Amino acid sequence: MSKISITINDEPYKVESGQTIMEACKEHNIKIPSMCHFDGLTDVGACRLCLVEIEGQSKLLPSCTTQVEPNQKIRTHSDRLSGHRQMITELFFSERNHVCAVCVANGNCELQDLATEVGMKHVRFPYLFQECEVDASHAMFVIDHNRCIMCTRCVRVCSEVEGAHNWDVKNRGYKVRIISDFDTPWGESESCTSCRKCVEVCPTGSLWSKDKAQGQSKKNPQMIKDLIEKRKVNL
Amino acid sequence: MDYHEFEELSAKLKTQESMNSHKICVCCGAGCLSSGSEKILTDLQSRVKEQGLEDKIKVSASGCMGPCNQGPLVKIKPDETIYETVSSENLDTILDQHVKQQKPVPELMLFHEFRDTPYTNALEDPFFKEQHKIVLHNCGNIDPESIDEYIAVGGYRALARAINLLSPEEVIAEIKHSRLRGRGGAGFPTGLKFETVYKYVADQKYVVCNGDEGDPGAFMDRSVLEGDPHRVIEGMVIAAYAVGASQGFAYIRGEYPTAISRFETAIKQARKLGLLGKSVMNSSFAFDIEIRIGAGAFVCGEETALCASIEGKRGTPRPRPPYPAESGLWGKPTLINNVETLANIAPIIEHGGEWYTQLGTTKSAGTKVFALAGKVQYSGLIEVPMGTSLRKIIFDIGGGIQDGKKFKAAQTGGPSGGCIPEQHLDTPVDYESLAELGSIMGSGGLIVMDETSNMIDVAKYFMEFCMDESCGKCVPCRVGTKQLYDMLDRIVTGKAVQRDLDLLKQLAVMVKECSLCGLGMSAPNPLLSTLRYFHEEYDEQIRKNEILLQANG
């Protein structure tokens, strides 16, 4: 790998060629918000929080899937980007029923952290109050669709690291839902190995362990990142 | 069959066709089929047989002729006379008077209700006169289920020429020279796309025909697939030869059963003649085509979602780059072109790229097919040189607005496009001009609206479409289109105030700039363009809402 020169927010940097913009920024302690990205899993570019401005490009590009290029001029933070990020975060909150007060992940939730990071003070859009199921049929875990933000980290970790592919997605538009097997209760799944990787990578209180009560869920995503490293999952 | 044998067959079929004194085409395009043209075809065939005219007169089904709301249509060749709303009762009159006595029947002719004297040669009618048919050249003139008729009118000659006389590089150079651009909507230079796929070295490459036409009111690709499937196949084979692909897929939406069955028939016929298969025209070049049927998702028209769908996965888009030209189907270089783009390939190879550039504008060469629909007098399928003004299309070809009403807006590009108001009617229709007006060329849907249309309703209708068709992968499109739709609904139902309208605009811009694929990026276009040109309708509605809401406390 060779080093190339790029500019991030007007500062010059030397970065590895072949890296994504997000990786390069992380190495130089420039934080870009993101929800669907998870180190070691295939990037899908779905949450659109990590979009950055690149000089000469009319479109905003996701830093998780865009590679650095020599002499690239990147802007990770601007008024335009923070406006968009705040609005996307508001859309997340408006989409389903994120009631922090009664959530297991309260205080240990990436969605809450995101709201703080982007400076969201209130949600300007009406809540959709979608009807969402809570599936507690699994012996150890619960999936609460009210808290799901469709980052699909669970789908990817199950398929790419565990190799079970218990999780997938059904429906279209705002009606999309995570499904277990062919849309059967999780407890009846024939593919789930109960490995709990999905629970650990879930950024919100959507996937949680039954032994946790309100505000008690403390997830350990680092364990999964280490596991990916140790297993040398090469995607 | 090699080049020489093909030339012989081609000449033989041409002579055979010229033996008939008349050829009667019965339009079996989707519009005419739905008004009962199939029965007209069988009735006509049996009458010709009864009267012992089979040797002189050939009766065959054909693809779409164009003036779709006048169906069932029957065309008498070589006179080019078209009879409209033909019923089984009219058939004897047409046969006796026109075919036997050479006395055409004006009272049954196309547009006889609208013209003082209808045109015996329909091509002289204003509806056809302003058109220039390249893509639709054979549509309505040959039987789409007969490869013989296609070859008789010069079909597969371009393929024979390409394989036997041109190198892949020369084919690409010809396409580049023609300045043909993608007809699916975005207008990417086709020759450049060919070249990109050609340059990637891989053990396997693919050619995909995108026939997942999904814009409401659009039926261009459908008509080409139903009316002249061999033209699309020929384009695919030439494209595959140029880029070095050995497998092709035609992705056709499941809602087009006639297109699927005719395309399937055409593939079988082409295989039988050795125009598809392990050795195309006895050369070392191998190429075959499989059909993939879409399951009703609009987003699968987006190229990366289409690839996922062909691979058997959930049809959702992924970020580009990498573009399919580099990494498409199963990670291999893949050339994806729209039906209409592929239908342009054979004529360009046959007549040369230079010939193609003589039509259209400097930046947008050639012609464009439009599905003209809405409140125009004559709706249907038309093909005009690029750069033709909207006024010409709507008023000269389309005959103006129905019932003497006033023109209000033309909607181009379907749910991804915008509404163009009267003051821009003289804009030439090309990729750049339409984009400047906040609309897009799109795949060719053109919906004309009169003064009775409420533009907020129009924006709401298209937003609902995008909301329903969003794949749900990225947040701006998934939740944004739903929120935009709800806001528009609150405006029309009297619940929204000025503050909501301001937020609506901000959200529309965010969805446009942040969405993952073209669906989300263009979903706010109908809304934004109506806000741009018909702002007073929104202001008026908001003012009414505020007064009412205040009055009700």
Chai-1 contact restraints between the chains, C-beta under 6 A:
chainA,res_idxA,chainB,res_idxB,connection_type,confidence,min_distance_angstrom,max_distance_angstrom,comment,restraint_id
A,G45,B,P319,contact,1.0,0.0,6.0,A-B,restraint_1
A,A46,B,K473,contact,1.0,0.0,6.0,A-B,restraint_2
A,A46,B,C474,contact,1.0,0.0,6.0,A-B,restraint_3
A,C47,B,V475,contact,1.0,0.0,6.0,A-B,restraint_4
A,R48,B,C474,contact,1.0,0.0,6.0,A-B,restraint_5
A,R48,B,V475,contact,1.0,0.0,6.0,A-B,restraint_6
A,R48,B,P476,contact,1.0,0.0,6.0,A-B,restraint_7
A,R48,B,C514,contact,1.0,0.0,6.0,A-B,restraint_8
A,L51,B,C514,contact,1.0,0.0,6.0,A-B,restraint_9
A,L60,B,E513,contact,1.0,0.0,6.0,A-B,restraint_10
A,P62,B,P319,contact,1.0,0.0,6.0,A-B,restraint_11
A,T65,B,P319,contact,1.0,0.0,6.0,A-B,restraint_12
A,H84,B,M510,contact,1.0,0.0,6.0,A-B,restraint_13
A,H84,B,C514,contact,1.0,0.0,6.0,A-B,restraint_14
A,M87,B,M510,contact,1.0,0.0,6.0,A-B,restraint_15
A,I88,B,V475,contact,1.0,0.0,6.0,A-B,restraint_16
A,L91,B,V475,contact,1.0,0.0,6.0,A-B,restraint_17
A,L91,B,V479,contact,1.0,0.0,6.0,A-B,restraint_18
A,E95,B,V479,contact,1.0,0.0,6.0,A-B,restraint_19
A,R124,B,L503,contact,1.0,0.0,6.0,A-B,restraint_20
A,F125,B,Q483,contact,1.0,0.0,6.0,A-B,restraint_21
A,R172,B,C471,contact,1.0,0.0,6.0,A-B,restraint_22
A,R172,B,G472,contact,1.0,0.0,6.0,A-B,restraint_23
A,G173,B,M467,contact,1.0,0.0,6.0,A-B,restraint_24
A,G173,B,S470,contact,1.0,0.0,6.0,A-B,restraint_25
A,G173,B,G472,contact,1.0,0.0,6.0,A-B,restraint_26
A,G173,B,R478,contact,1.0,0.0,6.0,A-B,restraint_27
A,Y174,B,R478,contact,1.0,0.0,6.0,A-B,restraint_28
A,Y174,B,V479,contact,1.0,0.0,6.0,A-B,restraint_29
A,Y174,B,K482,contact,1.0,0.0,6.0,A-B,restraint_30
A,V176,B,G472,contact,1.0,0.0,6.0,A-B,restraint_31
